[in-house]
Amino acid sequence: MAISTEAIRELRERTGAGIMDVKRALEAADGNQDQAEKALREKGLTKAASKGDRNTTEGVVDSYIHGAGRIGSLVELNCETDFVARTPEFAELAHNIAMQVAAMGAIYVAREDMPADDNRDPVEVCLLDQPFIKESSKSIGDLIMDARARVGENIKVSRITRFGLGE
């Protein structure tokens, strides 16, 4: 089946994958955009998981102040290169995570950060386990894995802090 350049362009815009990867996925899915996107996402997540051990020395610190300045948060989001750190997509991810910290009150980044004597539910206190406030079908961990797959670099949340008046 011949794949049109319009179909390739459309799927590439939706996924951020390379042109040849998109073309191969569409050919394998007989032109079905949804099946091709699913295949690309699975392939990307496999690649993203393998990037987890790479050093993340670049990134941004983002803040979110809610309402009349009564709640705020700071997030350090790291990646491998300053090129990725300067992209609008990375800045939006950092801001969304800062908003999540302010809204949901995460104390720890991951389960591994929890002390052994803390018996609280990890979904309540661990950022990566929490459902994303803008799309509850995804966790923050899933959101970061999706970003890793799109940009092709390791991305991780290094530190979080939440401030609330009177807390």
Chimera marker file (.cmm) of the C-alpha trace (Angstrom):
<marker_set name="trace">
<marker id="1" x="0.000" y="0.000" z="0.000" r="1" g="1" b="0" radius="0.5"/>
<marker id="2" x="1.325" y="3.437" z="-0.947" r="1" g="1" b="0" radius="0.5"/>
<marker id="3" x="1.406" y="5.866" z="1.967" r="1" g="1" b="0" radius="0.5"/>
<marker id="4" x="0.700" y="9.521" z="1.177" r="1" g="1" b="0" radius="0.5"/>
<marker id="5" x="3.007" y="12.289" z="2.338" r="1" g="1" b="0" radius="0.5"/>
<marker id="6" x="-0.021" y="13.906" z="3.992" r="1" g="1" b="0" radius="0.5"/>
<marker id="7" x="-0.573" y="10.791" z="6.149" r="1" g="1" b="0" radius="0.5"/>
<marker id="8" x="3.121" y="10.748" z="7.088" r="1" g="1" b="0" radius="0.5"/>
<marker id="9" x="3.079" y="14.444" z="7.960" r="1" g="1" b="0" radius="0.5"/>
<marker id="10" x="-0.071" y="14.098" z="10.073" r="1" g="1" b="0" radius="0.5"/>
<marker id="11" x="1.252" y="11.129" z="12.086" r="1" g="1" b="0" radius="0.5"/>
<marker id="12" x="4.654" y="12.750" z="12.470" r="1" g="1" b="0" radius="0.5"/>
<marker id="13" x="3.010" y="15.866" z="13.959" r="1" g="1" b="0" radius="0.5"/>
<marker id="14" x="0.993" y="13.719" z="16.368" r="1" g="1" b="0" radius="0.5"/>
<marker id="15" x="3.936" y="11.597" z="17.553" r="1" g="1" b="0" radius="0.5"/>
<marker id="16" x="7.123" y="13.550" z="16.930" r="1" g="1" b="0" radius="0.5"/>
<marker id="17" x="8.697" y="10.384" z="15.468" r="1" g="1" b="0" radius="0.5"/>
<marker id="18" x="11.116" y="10.416" z="12.532" r="1" g="1" b="0" radius="0.5"/>
<marker id="19" x="9.827" y="10.400" z="8.971" r="1" g="1" b="0" radius="0.5"/>
<marker id="20" x="11.097" y="6.925" z="8.091" r="1" g="1" b="0" radius="0.5"/>
<marker id="21" x="9.812" y="5.457" z="11.383" r="1" g="1" b="0" radius="0.5"/>
<marker id="22" x="6.393" y="6.954" z="10.662" r="1" g="1" b="0" radius="0.5"/>
<marker id="23" x="6.399" y="5.657" z="7.102" r="1" g="1" b="0" radius="0.5"/>
<marker id="24" x="7.350" y="2.120" z="8.218" r="1" g="1" b="0" radius="0.5"/>
<marker id="25" x="4.695" y="2.148" z="10.961" r="1" g="1" b="0" radius="0.5"/>
<marker id="26" x="2.004" y="3.274" z="8.518" r="1" g="1" b="0" radius="0.5"/>
<marker id="27" x="3.040" y="0.622" z="6.000" r="1" g="1" b="0" radius="0.5"/>
<marker id="28" x="2.926" y="-2.081" z="8.691" r="1" g="1" b="0" radius="0.5"/>
<marker id="29" x="-0.527" y="-0.857" z="9.807" r="1" g="1" b="0" radius="0.5"/>
<marker id="30" x="-1.864" y="-0.658" z="6.224" r="1" g="1" b="0" radius="0.5"/>
<marker id="31" x="-2.323" y="3.096" z="6.545" r="1" g="1" b="0" radius="0.5"/>
<marker id="32" x="-4.262" y="2.975" z="9.842" r="1" g="1" b="0" radius="0.5"/>
<marker id="33" x="-3.137" y="6.085" z="11.762" r="1" g="1" b="0" radius="0.5"/>
<marker id="34" x="-4.207" y="4.812" z="15.197" r="1" g="1" b="0" radius="0.5"/>
<marker id="35" x="-2.495" y="1.431" z="14.861" r="1" g="1" b="0" radius="0.5"/>
<marker id="36" x="0.656" y="3.084" z="13.522" r="1" g="1" b="0" radius="0.5"/>
<marker id="37" x="0.659" y="5.588" z="16.399" r="1" g="1" b="0" radius="0.5"/>
<marker id="38" x="0.271" y="2.762" z="18.916" r="1" g="1" b="0" radius="0.5"/>
<marker id="39" x="3.177" y="0.861" z="17.340" r="1" g="1" b="0" radius="0.5"/>
<marker id="40" x="5.367" y="3.977" z="17.364" r="1" g="1" b="0" radius="0.5"/>
<marker id="41" x="4.509" y="4.681" z="21.004" r="1" g="1" b="0" radius="0.5"/>
<marker id="42" x="5.393" y="1.107" z="22.034" r="1" g="1" b="0" radius="0.5"/>
<marker id="43" x="8.659" y="1.310" z="20.131" r="1" g="1" b="0" radius="0.5"/>
<marker id="44" x="9.384" y="4.719" z="21.653" r="1" g="1" b="0" radius="0.5"/>
<marker id="45" x="8.664" y="3.572" z="25.190" r="1" g="1" b="0" radius="0.5"/>
<marker id="46" x="11.053" y="0.676" z="24.752" r="1" g="1" b="0" radius="0.5"/>
<marker id="47" x="13.729" y="3.126" z="23.646" r="1" g="1" b="0" radius="0.5"/>
<marker id="48" x="12.804" y="5.535" z="26.459" r="1" g="1" b="0" radius="0.5"/>
<marker id="49" x="13.158" y="2.855" z="29.139" r="1" g="1" b="0" radius="0.5"/>
<marker id="50" x="16.666" y="2.039" z="27.919" r="1" g="1" b="0" radius="0.5"/>
<marker id="51" x="17.703" y="5.694" z="28.357" r="1" g="1" b="0" radius="0.5"/>
<marker id="52" x="16.981" y="5.667" z="32.105" r="1" g="1" b="0" radius="0.5"/>
<marker id="53" x="20.625" y="5.231" z="33.123" r="1" g="1" b="0" radius="0.5"/>
<marker id="54" x="21.997" y="8.187" z="31.157" r="1" g="1" b="0" radius="0.5"/>
<marker id="55" x="23.269" y="11.265" z="33.035" r="1" g="1" b="0" radius="0.5"/>
<marker id="56" x="20.908" y="14.213" z="33.235" r="1" g="1" b="0" radius="0.5"/>
<marker id="57" x="23.003" y="17.315" z="33.871" r="1" g="1" b="0" radius="0.5"/>
<marker id="58" x="20.891" y="19.890" z="32.038" r="1" g="1" b="0" radius="0.5"/>
<marker id="59" x="17.334" y="21.020" z="32.623" r="1" g="1" b="0" radius="0.5"/>
<marker id="60" x="15.201" y="23.699" z="34.242" r="1" g="1" b="0" radius="0.5"/>
<marker id="61" x="13.805" y="24.773" z="37.569" r="1" g="1" b="0" radius="0.5"/>
<marker id="62" x="10.168" y="25.741" z="37.232" r="1" g="1" b="0" radius="0.5"/>
<marker id="63" x="7.731" y="27.265" z="39.695" r="1" g="1" b="0" radius="0.5"/>
<marker id="64" x="3.984" y="27.411" z="40.039" r="1" g="1" b="0" radius="0.5"/>
<marker id="65" x="2.101" y="29.824" z="42.285" r="1" g="1" b="0" radius="0.5"/>
<marker id="66" x="-1.602" y="29.095" z="42.745" r="1" g="1" b="0" radius="0.5"/>
<marker id="67" x="-4.394" y="31.569" z="43.387" r="1" g="1" b="0" radius="0.5"/>
<marker id="68" x="-3.538" y="34.566" z="45.501" r="1" g="1" b="0" radius="0.5"/>
<marker id="69" x="-0.069" y="33.288" z="46.313" r="1" g="1" b="0" radius="0.5"/>
<marker id="70" x="-1.128" y="30.925" z="49.096" r="1" g="1" b="0" radius="0.5"/>
<marker id="71" x="0.347" y="27.754" z="47.555" r="1" g="1" b="0" radius="0.5"/>
<marker id="72" x="3.448" y="27.362" z="45.422" r="1" g="1" b="0" radius="0.5"/>
<marker id="73" x="5.922" y="24.760" z="44.235" r="1" g="1" b="0" radius="0.5"/>
<marker id="74" x="9.383" y="24.393" z="42.742" r="1" g="1" b="0" radius="0.5"/>
<marker id="75" x="10.482" y="21.525" z="40.507" r="1" g="1" b="0" radius="0.5"/>
<marker id="76" x="13.908" y="20.639" z="39.133" r="1" g="1" b="0" radius="0.5"/>
<marker id="77" x="13.432" y="18.714" z="35.877" r="1" g="1" b="0" radius="0.5"/>
<marker id="78" x="16.586" y="17.367" z="34.247" r="1" g="1" b="0" radius="0.5"/>
<marker id="79" x="17.500" y="16.087" z="30.799" r="1" g="1" b="0" radius="0.5"/>
<marker id="80" x="20.698" y="15.221" z="28.944" r="1" g="1" b="0" radius="0.5"/>
<marker id="81" x="21.234" y="18.290" z="26.748" r="1" g="1" b="0" radius="0.5"/>
<marker id="82" x="20.600" y="22.018" z="26.895" r="1" g="1" b="0" radius="0.5"/>
<marker id="83" x="19.002" y="21.726" z="23.455" r="1" g="1" b="0" radius="0.5"/>
<marker id="84" x="16.099" y="19.697" z="24.883" r="1" g="1" b="0" radius="0.5"/>
<marker id="85" x="15.987" y="21.828" z="28.057" r="1" g="1" b="0" radius="0.5"/>
<marker id="86" x="15.250" y="24.926" z="25.941" r="1" g="1" b="0" radius="0.5"/>
<marker id="87" x="12.339" y="23.440" z="23.992" r="1" g="1" b="0" radius="0.5"/>
<marker id="88" x="8.781" y="24.647" z="24.652" r="1" g="1" b="0" radius="0.5"/>
<marker id="89" x="7.667" y="21.028" z="25.166" r="1" g="1" b="0" radius="0.5"/>
<marker id="90" x="10.194" y="20.534" z="27.997" r="1" g="1" b="0" radius="0.5"/>
<marker id="91" x="9.204" y="23.838" z="29.601" r="1" g="1" b="0" radius="0.5"/>
<marker id="92" x="5.540" y="22.831" z="29.457" r="1" g="1" b="0" radius="0.5"/>
<marker id="93" x="6.347" y="19.461" z="31.057" r="1" g="1" b="0" radius="0.5"/>
<marker id="94" x="8.222" y="21.196" z="33.893" r="1" g="1" b="0" radius="0.5"/>
<marker id="95" x="5.347" y="23.613" z="34.446" r="1" g="1" b="0" radius="0.5"/>
<marker id="96" x="2.754" y="20.824" z="34.459" r="1" g="1" b="0" radius="0.5"/>
<marker id="97" x="4.789" y="18.918" z="37.033" r="1" g="1" b="0" radius="0.5"/>
<marker id="98" x="5.142" y="22.042" z="39.204" r="1" g="1" b="0" radius="0.5"/>
<marker id="99" x="1.362" y="22.503" z="39.001" r="1" g="1" b="0" radius="0.5"/>
<marker id="100" x="0.899" y="18.842" z="39.979" r="1" g="1" b="0" radius="0.5"/>
<marker id="101" x="3.130" y="19.260" z="43.047" r="1" g="1" b="0" radius="0.5"/>
<marker id="102" x="1.207" y="22.342" z="44.162" r="1" g="1" b="0" radius="0.5"/>
<marker id="103" x="-2.180" y="20.684" z="43.634" r="1" g="1" b="0" radius="0.5"/>
<marker id="104" x="-1.526" y="17.202" z="44.964" r="1" g="1" b="0" radius="0.5"/>
<marker id="105" x="1.099" y="17.840" z="47.646" r="1" g="1" b="0" radius="0.5"/>
<marker id="106" x="3.636" y="15.187" z="46.686" r="1" g="1" b="0" radius="0.5"/>
<marker id="107" x="6.437" y="14.924" z="49.238" r="1" g="1" b="0" radius="0.5"/>
<marker id="108" x="8.709" y="12.425" z="47.482" r="1" g="1" b="0" radius="0.5"/>
<marker id="109" x="9.642" y="12.091" z="43.822" r="1" g="1" b="0" radius="0.5"/>
<marker id="110" x="9.531" y="8.270" z="43.753" r="1" g="1" b="0" radius="0.5"/>
<marker id="111" x="8.691" y="5.308" z="45.985" r="1" g="1" b="0" radius="0.5"/>
<marker id="112" x="12.397" y="4.682" z="46.497" r="1" g="1" b="0" radius="0.5"/>
<marker id="113" x="12.643" y="8.051" z="48.272" r="1" g="1" b="0" radius="0.5"/>
<marker id="114" x="10.088" y="7.089" z="50.936" r="1" g="1" b="0" radius="0.5"/>
<marker id="115" x="11.497" y="6.137" z="54.348" r="1" g="1" b="0" radius="0.5"/>
<marker id="116" x="10.742" y="2.553" z="55.397" r="1" g="1" b="0" radius="0.5"/>
<marker id="117" x="8.646" y="3.751" z="58.351" r="1" g="1" b="0" radius="0.5"/>
<marker id="118" x="6.332" y="5.921" z="56.189" r="1" g="1" b="0" radius="0.5"/>
<marker id="119" x="3.157" y="3.849" z="55.825" r="1" g="1" b="0" radius="0.5"/>
<marker id="120" x="1.212" y="6.295" z="53.649" r="1" g="1" b="0" radius="0.5"/>
<marker id="121" x="-0.091" y="5.273" z="50.253" r="1" g="1" b="0" radius="0.5"/>
<marker id="122" x="2.608" y="6.044" z="47.630" r="1" g="1" b="0" radius="0.5"/>
<marker id="123" x="-0.061" y="7.468" z="45.304" r="1" g="1" b="0" radius="0.5"/>
<marker id="124" x="-0.706" y="10.184" z="47.875" r="1" g="1" b="0" radius="0.5"/>
<marker id="125" x="2.899" y="11.184" z="48.560" r="1" g="1" b="0" radius="0.5"/>
<marker id="126" x="5.033" y="10.057" z="45.574" r="1" g="1" b="0" radius="0.5"/>
<marker id="127" x="4.935" y="12.321" z="42.524" r="1" g="1" b="0" radius="0.5"/>
<marker id="128" x="5.663" y="9.663" z="39.885" r="1" g="1" b="0" radius="0.5"/>
<marker id="129" x="2.794" y="7.464" z="41.120" r="1" g="1" b="0" radius="0.5"/>
<marker id="130" x="0.159" y="10.205" z="41.172" r="1" g="1" b="0" radius="0.5"/>
<marker id="131" x="-2.452" y="10.477" z="38.408" r="1" g="1" b="0" radius="0.5"/>
<marker id="132" x="-1.810" y="13.555" z="36.262" r="1" g="1" b="0" radius="0.5"/>
<marker id="133" x="-4.321" y="16.272" z="37.204" r="1" g="1" b="0" radius="0.5"/>
<marker id="134" x="-4.993" y="17.190" z="33.580" r="1" g="1" b="0" radius="0.5"/>
<marker id="135" x="-5.422" y="13.590" z="32.362" r="1" g="1" b="0" radius="0.5"/>
<marker id="136" x="-6.139" y="11.109" z="35.150" r="1" g="1" b="0" radius="0.5"/>
<marker id="137" x="-5.641" y="8.073" z="32.905" r="1" g="1" b="0" radius="0.5"/>
<marker id="138" x="-1.871" y="8.815" z="32.980" r="1" g="1" b="0" radius="0.5"/>
<marker id="139" x="0.461" y="8.976" z="35.941" r="1" g="1" b="0" radius="0.5"/>
<marker id="140" x="3.242" y="11.547" z="36.169" r="1" g="1" b="0" radius="0.5"/>
<marker id="141" x="5.656" y="8.666" z="35.564" r="1" g="1" b="0" radius="0.5"/>
<marker id="142" x="3.811" y="7.873" z="32.309" r="1" g="1" b="0" radius="0.5"/>
<marker id="143" x="3.932" y="11.533" z="31.320" r="1" g="1" b="0" radius="0.5"/>
<marker id="144" x="7.708" y="11.579" z="31.751" r="1" g="1" b="0" radius="0.5"/>
<marker id="145" x="8.122" y="8.290" z="29.828" r="1" g="1" b="0" radius="0.5"/>
<marker id="146" x="6.093" y="9.755" z="26.946" r="1" g="1" b="0" radius="0.5"/>
<marker id="147" x="8.348" y="12.821" z="26.921" r="1" g="1" b="0" radius="0.5"/>
<marker id="148" x="11.443" y="10.582" z="26.939" r="1" g="1" b="0" radius="0.5"/>
<marker id="149" x="10.082" y="8.699" z="23.938" r="1" g="1" b="0" radius="0.5"/>
<marker id="150" x="9.368" y="11.920" z="22.027" r="1" g="1" b="0" radius="0.5"/>
<marker id="151" x="12.675" y="13.700" z="22.662" r="1" g="1" b="0" radius="0.5"/>
<marker id="152" x="14.949" y="10.666" z="22.723" r="1" g="1" b="0" radius="0.5"/>
<marker id="153" x="16.663" y="11.601" z="25.984" r="1" g="1" b="0" radius="0.5"/>
<marker id="154" x="16.520" y="10.618" z="29.617" r="1" g="1" b="0" radius="0.5"/>
<marker id="155" x="14.296" y="12.970" z="31.618" r="1" g="1" b="0" radius="0.5"/>
<marker id="156" x="13.920" y="12.853" z="35.366" r="1" g="1" b="0" radius="0.5"/>
<marker id="157" x="12.535" y="14.892" z="38.223" r="1" g="1" b="0" radius="0.5"/>
<marker id="158" x="15.393" y="15.531" z="40.635" r="1" g="1" b="0" radius="0.5"/>
<marker id="159" x="13.776" y="17.627" z="43.363" r="1" g="1" b="0" radius="0.5"/>
<marker id="160" x="10.375" y="18.960" z="44.341" r="1" g="1" b="0" radius="0.5"/>
<marker id="161" x="9.229" y="21.381" z="47.021" r="1" g="1" b="0" radius="0.5"/>
<marker id="162" x="5.747" y="22.580" z="47.921" r="1" g="1" b="0" radius="0.5"/>
<marker id="163" x="5.003" y="25.669" z="49.965" r="1" g="1" b="0" radius="0.5"/>
<marker id="164" x="1.657" y="26.462" z="51.573" r="1" g="1" b="0" radius="0.5"/>
<marker id="165" x="0.812" y="29.281" z="53.944" r="1" g="1" b="0" radius="0.5"/>
<marker id="166" x="0.396" y="27.928" z="57.449" r="1" g="1" b="0" radius="0.5"/>
<marker id="167" x="1.648" y="24.412" z="56.603" r="1" g="1" b="0" radius="0.5"/>
<link id1="1" id2="2" r="1" g="1" b="0" radius="0.2"/>
<link id1="2" id2="3" r="1" g="1" b="0" radius="0.2"/>
<link id1="3" id2="4" r="1" g="1" b="0" radius="0.2"/>
<link id1="4" id2="5" r="1" g="1" b="0" radius="0.2"/>
<link id1="5" id2="6" r="1" g="1" b="0" radius="0.2"/>
<link id1="6" id2="7" r="1" g="1" b="0" radius="0.2"/>
<link id1="7" id2="8" r="1" g="1" b="0" radius="0.2"/>
<link id1="8" id2="9" r="1" g="1" b="0" radius="0.2"/>
<link id1="9" id2="10" r="1" g="1" b="0" radius="0.2"/>
<link id1="10" id2="11" r="1" g="1" b="0" radius="0.2"/>
<link id1="11" id2="12" r="1" g="1" b="0" radius="0.2"/>
<link id1="12" id2="13" r="1" g="1" b="0" radius="0.2"/>
<link id1="13" id2="14" r="1" g="1" b="0" radius="0.2"/>
<link id1="14" id2="15" r="1" g="1" b="0" radius="0.2"/>
<link id1="15" id2="16" r="1" g="1" b="0" radius="0.2"/>
<link id1="16" id2="17" r="1" g="1" b="0" radius="0.2"/>
<link id1="17" id2="18" r="1" g="1" b="0" radius="0.2"/>
<link id1="18" id2="19" r="1" g="1" b="0" radius="0.2"/>
<link id1="19" id2="20" r="1" g="1" b="0" radius="0.2"/>
<link id1="20" id2="21" r="1" g="1" b="0" radius="0.2"/>
<link id1="21" id2="22" r="1" g="1" b="0" radius="0.2"/>
<link id1="22" id2="23" r="1" g="1" b="0" radius="0.2"/>
<link id1="23" id2="24" r="1" g="1" b="0" radius="0.2"/>
<link id1="24" id2="25" r="1" g="1" b="0" radius="0.2"/>
<link id1="25" id2="26" r="1" g="1" b="0" radius="0.2"/>
<link id1="26" id2="27" r="1" g="1" b="0" radius="0.2"/>
<link id1="27" id2="28" r="1" g="1" b="0" radius="0.2"/>
<link id1="28" id2="29" r="1" g="1" b="0" radius="0.2"/>
<link id1="29" id2="30" r="1" g="1" b="0" radius="0.2"/>
<link id1="30" id2="31" r="1" g="1" b="0" radius="0.2"/>
<link id1="31" id2="32" r="1" g="1" b="0" radius="0.2"/>
<link id1="32" id2="33" r="1" g="1" b="0" radius="0.2"/>
<link id1="33" id2="34" r="1" g="1" b="0" radius="0.2"/>
<link id1="34" id2="35" r="1" g="1" b="0" radius="0.2"/>
<link id1="35" id2="36" r="1" g="1" b="0" radius="0.2"/>
<link id1="36" id2="37" r="1" g="1" b="0" radius="0.2"/>
<link id1="37" id2="38" r="1" g="1" b="0" radius="0.2"/>
<link id1="38" id2="39" r="1" g="1" b="0" radius="0.2"/>
<link id1="39" id2="40" r="1" g="1" b="0" radius="0.2"/>
<link id1="40" id2="41" r="1" g="1" b="0" radius="0.2"/>
<link id1="41" id2="42" r="1" g="1" b="0" radius="0.2"/>
<link id1="42" id2="43" r="1" g="1" b="0" radius="0.2"/>
<link id1="43" id2="44" r="1" g="1" b="0" radius="0.2"/>
<link id1="44" id2="45" r="1" g="1" b="0" radius="0.2"/>
<link id1="45" id2="46" r="1" g="1" b="0" radius="0.2"/>
<link id1="46" id2="47" r="1" g="1" b="0" radius="0.2"/>
<link id1="47" id2="48" r="1" g="1" b="0" radius="0.2"/>
<link id1="48" id2="49" r="1" g="1" b="0" radius="0.2"/>
<link id1="49" id2="50" r="1" g="1" b="0" radius="0.2"/>
<link id1="50" id2="51" r="1" g="1" b="0" radius="0.2"/>
<link id1="51" id2="52" r="1" g="1" b="0" radius="0.2"/>
<link id1="52" id2="53" r="1" g="1" b="0" radius="0.2"/>
<link id1="53" id2="54" r="1" g="1" b="0" radius="0.2"/>
<link id1="54" id2="55" r="1" g="1" b="0" radius="0.2"/>
<link id1="55" id2="56" r="1" g="1" b="0" radius="0.2"/>
<link id1="56" id2="57" r="1" g="1" b="0" radius="0.2"/>
<link id1="57" id2="58" r="1" g="1" b="0" radius="0.2"/>
<link id1="58" id2="59" r="1" g="1" b="0" radius="0.2"/>
<link id1="59" id2="60" r="1" g="1" b="0" radius="0.2"/>
<link id1="60" id2="61" r="1" g="1" b="0" radius="0.2"/>
<link id1="61" id2="62" r="1" g="1" b="0" radius="0.2"/>
<link id1="62" id2="63" r="1" g="1" b="0" radius="0.2"/>
<link id1="63" id2="64" r="1" g="1" b="0" radius="0.2"/>
<link id1="64" id2="65" r="1" g="1" b="0" radius="0.2"/>
<link id1="65" id2="66" r="1" g="1" b="0" radius="0.2"/>
<link id1="66" id2="67" r="1" g="1" b="0" radius="0.2"/>
<link id1="67" id2="68" r="1" g="1" b="0" radius="0.2"/>
<link id1="68" id2="69" r="1" g="1" b="0" radius="0.2"/>
<link id1="69" id2="70" r="1" g="1" b="0" radius="0.2"/>
<link id1="70" id2="71" r="1" g="1" b="0" radius="0.2"/>
<link id1="71" id2="72" r="1" g="1" b="0" radius="0.2"/>
<link id1="72" id2="73" r="1" g="1" b="0" radius="0.2"/>
<link id1="73" id2="74" r="1" g="1" b="0" radius="0.2"/>
<link id1="74" id2="75" r="1" g="1" b="0" radius="0.2"/>
<link id1="75" id2="76" r="1" g="1" b="0" radius="0.2"/>
<link id1="76" id2="77" r="1" g="1" b="0" radius="0.2"/>
<link id1="77" id2="78" r="1" g="1" b="0" radius="0.2"/>
<link id1="78" id2="79" r="1" g="1" b="0" radius="0.2"/>
<link id1="79" id2="80" r="1" g="1" b="0" radius="0.2"/>
<link id1="80" id2="81" r="1" g="1" b="0" radius="0.2"/>
<link id1="81" id2="82" r="1" g="1" b="0" radius="0.2"/>
<link id1="82" id2="83" r="1" g="1" b="0" radius="0.2"/>
<link id1="83" id2="84" r="1" g="1" b="0" radius="0.2"/>
<link id1="84" id2="85" r="1" g="1" b="0" radius="0.2"/>
<link id1="85" id2="86" r="1" g="1" b="0" radius="0.2"/>
<link id1="86" id2="87" r="1" g="1" b="0" radius="0.2"/>
<link id1="87" id2="88" r="1" g="1" b="0" radius="0.2"/>
<link id1="88" id2="89" r="1" g="1" b="0" radius="0.2"/>
<link id1="89" id2="90" r="1" g="1" b="0" radius="0.2"/>
<link id1="90" id2="91" r="1" g="1" b="0" radius="0.2"/>
<link id1="91" id2="92" r="1" g="1" b="0" radius="0.2"/>
<link id1="92" id2="93" r="1" g="1" b="0" radius="0.2"/>
<link id1="93" id2="94" r="1" g="1" b="0" radius="0.2"/>
<link id1="94" id2="95" r="1" g="1" b="0" radius="0.2"/>
<link id1="95" id2="96" r="1" g="1" b="0" radius="0.2"/>
<link id1="96" id2="97" r="1" g="1" b="0" radius="0.2"/>
<link id1="97" id2="98" r="1" g="1" b="0" radius="0.2"/>
<link id1="98" id2="99" r="1" g="1" b="0" radius="0.2"/>
<link id1="99" id2="100" r="1" g="1" b="0" radius="0.2"/>
<link id1="100" id2="101" r="1" g="1" b="0" radius="0.2"/>
<link id1="101" id2="102" r="1" g="1" b="0" radius="0.2"/>
<link id1="102" id2="103" r="1" g="1" b="0" radius="0.2"/>
<link id1="103" id2="104" r="1" g="1" b="0" radius="0.2"/>
<link id1="104" id2="105" r="1" g="1" b="0" radius="0.2"/>
<link id1="105" id2="106" r="1" g="1" b="0" radius="0.2"/>
<link id1="106" id2="107" r="1" g="1" b="0" radius="0.2"/>
<link id1="107" id2="108" r="1" g="1" b="0" radius="0.2"/>
<link id1="108" id2="109" r="1" g="1" b="0" radius="0.2"/>
<link id1="109" id2="110" r="1" g="1" b="0" radius="0.2"/>
<link id1="110" id2="111" r="1" g="1" b="0" radius="0.2"/>
<link id1="111" id2="112" r="1" g="1" b="0" radius="0.2"/>
<link id1="112" id2="113" r="1" g="1" b="0" radius="0.2"/>
<link id1="113" id2="114" r="1" g="1" b="0" radius="0.2"/>
<link id1="114" id2="115" r="1" g="1" b="0" radius="0.2"/>
<link id1="115" id2="116" r="1" g="1" b="0" radius="0.2"/>
<link id1="116" id2="117" r="1" g="1" b="0" radius="0.2"/>
<link id1="117" id2="118" r="1" g="1" b="0" radius="0.2"/>
<link id1="118" id2="119" r="1" g="1" b="0" radius="0.2"/>
<link id1="119" id2="120" r="1" g="1" b="0" radius="0.2"/>
<link id1="120" id2="121" r="1" g="1" b="0" radius="0.2"/>
<link id1="121" id2="122" r="1" g="1" b="0" radius="0.2"/>
<link id1="122" id2="123" r="1" g="1" b="0" radius="0.2"/>
<link id1="123" id2="124" r="1" g="1" b="0" radius="0.2"/>
<link id1="124" id2="125" r="1" g="1" b="0" radius="0.2"/>
<link id1="125" id2="126" r="1" g="1" b="0" radius="0.2"/>
<link id1="126" id2="127" r="1" g="1" b="0" radius="0.2"/>
<link id1="127" id2="128" r="1" g="1" b="0" radius="0.2"/>
<link id1="128" id2="129" r="1" g="1" b="0" radius="0.2"/>
<link id1="129" id2="130" r="1" g="1" b="0" radius="0.2"/>
<link id1="130" id2="131" r="1" g="1" b="0" radius="0.2"/>
<link id1="131" id2="132" r="1" g="1" b="0" radius="0.2"/>
<link id1="132" id2="133" r="1" g="1" b="0" radius="0.2"/>
<link id1="133" id2="134" r="1" g="1" b="0" radius="0.2"/>
<link id1="134" id2="135" r="1" g="1" b="0" radius="0.2"/>
<link id1="135" id2="136" r="1" g="1" b="0" radius="0.2"/>
<link id1="136" id2="137" r="1" g="1" b="0" radius="0.2"/>
<link id1="137" id2="138" r="1" g="1" b="0" radius="0.2"/>
<link id1="138" id2="139" r="1" g="1" b="0" radius="0.2"/>
<link id1="139" id2="140" r="1" g="1" b="0" radius="0.2"/>
<link id1="140" id2="141" r="1" g="1" b="0" radius="0.2"/>
<link id1="141" id2="142" r="1" g="1" b="0" radius="0.2"/>
<link id1="142" id2="143" r="1" g="1" b="0" radius="0.2"/>
<link id1="143" id2="144" r="1" g="1" b="0" radius="0.2"/>
<link id1="144" id2="145" r="1" g="1" b="0" radius="0.2"/>
<link id1="145" id2="146" r="1" g="1" b="0" radius="0.2"/>
<link id1="146" id2="147" r="1" g="1" b="0" radius="0.2"/>
<link id1="147" id2="148" r="1" g="1" b="0" radius="0.2"/>
<link id1="148" id2="149" r="1" g="1" b="0" radius="0.2"/>
<link id1="149" id2="150" r="1" g="1" b="0" radius="0.2"/>
<link id1="150" id2="151" r="1" g="1" b="0" radius="0.2"/>
<link id1="151" id2="152" r="1" g="1" b="0" radius="0.2"/>
<link id1="152" id2="153" r="1" g="1" b="0" radius="0.2"/>
<link id1="153" id2="154" r="1" g="1" b="0" radius="0.2"/>
<link id1="154" id2="155" r="1" g="1" b="0" radius="0.2"/>
<link id1="155" id2="156" r="1" g="1" b="0" radius="0.2"/>
<link id1="156" id2="157" r="1" g="1" b="0" radius="0.2"/>
<link id1="157" id2="158" r="1" g="1" b="0" radius="0.2"/>
<link id1="158" id2="159" r="1" g="1" b="0" radius="0.2"/>
<link id1="159" id2="160" r="1" g="1" b="0" radius="0.2"/>
<link id1="160" id2="161" r="1" g="1" b="0" radius="0.2"/>
<link id1="161" id2="162" r="1" g="1" b="0" radius="0.2"/>
<link id1="162" id2="163" r="1" g="1" b="0" radius="0.2"/>
<link id1="163" id2="164" r="1" g="1" b="0" radius="0.2"/>
<link id1="164" id2="165" r="1" g="1" b="0" radius="0.2"/>
<link id1="165" id2="166" r="1" g="1" b="0" radius="0.2"/>
<link id1="166" id2="167" r="1" g="1" b="0" radius="0.2"/>
</marker_set>
